[in-house]
């Protein structure tokens, strides 16, 4: 068992001996924020330092991948995470760094786009989240909006949510694909936009639960979740939990204890 600690780095628990020991050199006094295991048995270690580290559980060797400084680094998101796509490829967003693809043969990280600050501005620098849909398309969420990336002949496709560049209209906080194939996108504005399975824009979620262009739902949504019945749940900032039923039932809100909001 691999254990991340608050100030003592990475420890490995030996079930036979009943004790823990250091996993290897490199994170001995680090504050570990999170751990991920990829399909190649690597353990990825996120600490408070920029970049990310990889632990080989067989050799116990720890390799650190640095987030290289670059032009426009003040716009780089401090968020770090790992995602596994349907093809078992490992995608890594470095803390205070760019979005990378891991090469399991060379054991290297390659930036997914080499020129994120090109004059054309065609790539989001401040990546906040990514999502893979059932067709293996990659959706990149950022302060710029949402970029859809396919691995077919059309590599990049931008789906702006508004014509203006106002932060609130294109600042994406959460997204979801529901059981009917609709894509839900929550923005800071606040609005929840819906796209049909064929990627046509359906409108935004209204206060009465309909989708169109009426009075918008005003919850500041930070997360979206679809349960096994197809009901979509929206977690908001300071306004509790909302439920959107696919059976045309009224929008319902569940109040949470004050400390849980």
C-alpha positions, 0 to 999 in steps of 0.5 A, spaced: 500 500 500 502 506 498 500 512 502 501 520 501 502 524 508 502 531 510 510 532 511 513 525 511 512 524 503 510 517 500 510 511 505 509 504 503 506 499 508 508 492 508 503 488 510 507 482 512 512 486 517 506 491 519 510 497 518 511 503 513 517 505 510 520 511 505 518 509 498 524 512 495 528 518 494 525 525 492 519 526 496 521 525 503 519 531 506 513 533 501 506 535 503 502 530 498 496 532 496 493 526 492 496 520 488 493 516 482 495 509 479 495 509 472 494 502 467 501 501 467 502 501 475 505 507 476 503 511 482 503 519 480 504 524 486 502 531 486 505 535 492 505 542 493 511 543 488 510 545 481 510 539 476 508 532 478 512 525 480 512 518 478 513 512 483 515 506 479 512 501 485 517 495 482 524 499 482 521 504 488 524 510 483 521 516 483 522 521 477 520 528 478 517 532 472 518 539 472 513 545 470 517 549 465 517 556 466 514 560 460 511 566 457 505 568 460 506 563 466 501 568 470 495 565 466 497 558 467 492 554 472 495 551 478 490 545 478 493 539 477 490 532 475 490 526 471 485 523 466 485 516 463 482 516 456 478 510 453 484 508 449 488 507 456 492 513 454 494 517 460 493 525 460 496 529 465 495 537 467 501 539 471 500 543 477 502 550 474 504 547 468 501 545 461 497 539 459 501 533 457 500 526 454 504 520 457 509 516 453 509 509 457 515 507 452 519 513 453 517 514 460 516 522 458 511 527 458 509 531 451 506 537 452 499 536 448 500 543 444 507 546 443 505 553 442 499 555 447 501 563 447 501 563 439 498 570 437 492 566 434 490 564 441 487 558 439 489 554 445 487 555 452 492 556 457 489 556 464 486 549 463 481 547 469 478 540 467 478 535 462 473 530 460 472 524 455 466 523 452 463 516 449 466 517 442 473 518 446 473 526 444 477 530 449 473 536 452 478 541 455 475 546 460 478 553 461 477 560 463 477 561 455 471 556 454 470 549 452 475 546 446 473 540 443 478 535 440 477 529 436 482 524 434 480 524 427 481 529 421 479 535 425 483 535 431 480 542 434 474 545 434 472 551 438 465 551 441 464 558 444 458 559 449 458 567 447 460 572 442 464 576 447 470 574 451 467 576 458 470 572 463 463 570 466 460 568 460 465 563 457 468 561 464 466 554 465 466 551 472 463 544 470 460 539 464 457 533 464 454 528 458 447 525 460 444 518 459 440 522 452 447 524 450 446 531 451 452 535 454 451 540 460 456 546 461 455 550 467 459 557 467 460 562 472 455 567 469 451 563 472 448 559 466 447 551 465 448 551 457 445 544 453 448 541 447 444 536 443 448 529 441 449 532 434 452 538 438 447 543 436 446 548 441 439 547 445 439 553 449 440 554 457 437 551 463 431 556 465 428 557 472 422 552 471 426 547 469 425 548 461 431 549 456 430 555 452 431 562 452 427 564 458 429 566 465 435 562 467 437 558 472 441 562 477 444 557 481 452 558 481 454 551 479 460 548 481 459 540 479 454 536 475 452 529 476 447 524 473 445 518 477 443 511 474 435 514 473 438 519 469 436 525 474 442 530 473 444 533 480 447 540 480 451 542 486 451 550 487 455 555 491 451 557 497 445 555 494 444 547 496 443 542 491 438 542 485 435 536 482 433 536 474 428 530 473 428 527 465 421 526 466 419 533 466 418 534 474 419 541 477 426 543 479 427 541 486 432 544 491 435 540 497 438 544 502 444 542 505 447 543 512 450 550 513 457 547 513 456 542 507 455 548 502 
